[in-house]
Amino acid sequence: MASVRARLTTAYAFALFCTIVAFAIVLVIARRASAYRELDEHVKAQAAAVLDVISDAERAGVPLAVGPDTLSGSLVAPQLYKKLEGIGDYVLVLDPSGRALYLSFEAQRLSDDDRVTLQQAVLQARLNGPATFVTLDSDRVLLLARPDPQGEKVARVAAGASARAAEAAPGSLAGTMLALMPLFLLLSIAGAYMISGRVFRPVELIINEVEAITDGRSLHRRLPADGDNDELGRLSNTLNAMIARLETSFGGLRRFTADASHELKTPLTVLRTDVERAMNPRVGHNEQLIALEEALQETTRMADLVDSLLTLARADEGRFELATEPVHLESLAREVFETAVILGEDAGLEVSLPVIEDAVVMGDRTRLRQLFLNLITNAIKYTPRGGRVEVALSRRIDEVTFTVRDTGIGIAAGDLPYIFERFWRADRARSRRPVTEGGSAERGGFGLGLAIAQYIAQAHGGTLTAQSRLGRGSVFTVTLPFAEEMAGDASPATGGTG
């Protein structure tokens, strides 16, 4: 495949060739018109000069017709003949009877047939009319006839000029253009190739830089951008922005892989230890059951992790399918609240539902339940014993909000922008393991719950926001647009359940 430089050079050469051809055609046509116009002016000037000579002779009383001249074949006086002879190519002076009183030297040189044809053309020409072409055997003549103002001895005069030179000029110009056209074409191709090479030199630099960056380990490099706002400068800036996004994505992917490997490595290690302990023949039956139960718990934990990862992978690929239907959030909120009360009793927390207002949204009930439970379990997990978790469902003008408020350990202001990232858990605070009633430390979460919750909210056309202060607790708010056409079916009810 030809390079862009070669294609551009070919296109430029072809366009220039067409332009030269068109210019040559226009130039030849214009030269032809100019040559005929000059020839017409020349004939008019000759006719005027002949009339001036005859008029001067008439005013001076010089006789016009004196008889045939054996040498010149003219009937005019010798002194008049000399003046007429130097005027033009084809000059004819006719008396009222149509007899030729004077024929110029060029007219006399014509053959008898051409001379008769020329004389008949003068007699048939319209006086004071435009010049007309007369085709002779030996030449093509532009002829102009004019009347004598006195009209006594001379009826009309005619002046003509050969059109051979006028007709040859455009052809000569066309030949010259055709001879020079290959040279112009070669020069244009060479110039286009040099110019395109200079234009594409920055593109070659960009290609080389991009090829050096594509290995994935050099994403910190950037393309040179000199600040120009031309197409190449904009291309460099666009590619730099894309490379920056790729660098961020690759960094996130590496962190994601490392975190996922770490999360899977720990339960696999525990699982292996439990299985080995259960297989030990010196271990008692009860201890074997305990080991198998722990192995089952770790298996369930890994299954939950894989399920969360598959959910996020489907979301990234746009295959996060929702079974959309009208959902009454009041019943869903009460169902989730009952689960929260049970979880709160085990953790020694007070769970309340002070506000609940029904609203209908278009969504997937299962996914919305997952969203609400993720927020509630997250609040219960990071709220110390004796704390409170408050759940609320309230309506606004065109949206509904589901709020989970806790009095837990909170989130530092510097960590708050990152809480929806995958595998993220703040250091020293939210990454600690909650302590159970018996005092043993349970394994914390995977750091995927809030990422899944945010995507579910966005998939329903809503938002998930968080507000928190370290040591003061957190507030997570889900905002969903409700189905306006279903608003009449949802009767608001304000109440409290504690």
Stockholm file with secondary structure:
# STOCKHOLM 1.0

chainA/1-498         MASVRARLTTAYAFALFCTIVAFAIVLVIARRASAYRELDEHVKAQAAAVLDVISDAERAGVPLAVGPDTLSGSLVAPQLYKKLEGIGDYVLVLDPSGRALYLSFEAQRLSDDDRVTLQQAVLQARLNGPATFVTLDSDRVLLLARPDPQGEKVARVAAGASARAAEAAPGSLAGTMLALMPLFLLLSIAGAYMISGRVFRPVELIINEVEAITDGRSLHRRLPADGDNDELGRLSNTLNAMIARLETSFGGLRRFTADASHELKTPLTVLRTDVERAMNPRVGHNEQLIALEEALQETTRMADLVDSLLTLARADEGRFELATEPVHLESLAREVFETAVILGEDAGLEVSLPVIEDAVVMGDRTRLRQLFLNLITNAIKYTPRGGRVEVALSRRIDEVTFTVRDTGIGIAAGDLPYIFERFWRADRARSRRPVTEGGSAERGGFGLGLAIAQYIAQAHGGTLTAQSRLGRGSVFTVTLPFAEEMAGDASPATGGTG
#=GR chainA/1-498 SS CCCHHHHHHHHHHHHHHHHHHHHHHHHHHHHHHHHHHHHHHHHHHHHHHHHHHHHHHHHHTCCSBCCCCTTTCCCBCHHHHHHHHTTCSEEEEECTTSCEEEECHHHHTSCHHHHHHHHHHHHHSCTTCCCEEEECSSCEEEEEEEECSSCSSCCEEEEEEESHHHHHHHHHHHHHHHHHHHHHHHHHHHHHHHHHHHHHHHHHHHHHHHHHHTTTTCTTCCCCCCSCCSHHHHHHHHHHHHHHHHHHHHHHHHHHHHHHHHHHHHHHHHHHHHHHHHHCTTSCHHHHHHHHHHHHHHHHHHHHHHHHHHHHHHHHTTCCCCCCEEEEHHHHHHHHHHHHHHHHHHHTCEEEEEEECCCEEEECHHHHHHHHHHHHHHHHHTSCTTCEEEEEEEECSSEEEEEEEECSSCCCTTTGGGTTSTTCCCTTTTTSCCBCTTSCBCCCCCSCHHHHHHHHHHHTTCEEEEEEETTTEEEEEEEEECCGGGGGGCCCCCCCBC
#=GC SS_cons         CCCHHHHHHHHHHHHHHHHHHHHHHHHHHHHHHHHHHHHHHHHHHHHHHHHHHHHHHHHHTCCSBCCCCTTTCCCBCHHHHHHHHTTCSEEEEECTTSCEEEECHHHHTSCHHHHHHHHHHHHHSCTTCCCEEEECSSCEEEEEEEECSSCSSCCEEEEEEESHHHHHHHHHHHHHHHHHHHHHHHHHHHHHHHHHHHHHHHHHHHHHHHHHHTTTTCTTCCCCCCSCCSHHHHHHHHHHHHHHHHHHHHHHHHHHHHHHHHHHHHHHHHHHHHHHHHHCTTSCHHHHHHHHHHHHHHHHHHHHHHHHHHHHHHHHTTCCCCCCEEEEHHHHHHHHHHHHHHHHHHHTCEEEEEEECCCEEEECHHHHHHHHHHHHHHHHHTSCTTCEEEEEEEECSSEEEEEEEECSSCCCTTTGGGTTSTTCCCTTTTTSCCBCTTSCBCCCCCSCHHHHHHHHHHHTTCEEEEEEETTTEEEEEEEEECCGGGGGGCCCCCCCBC
//
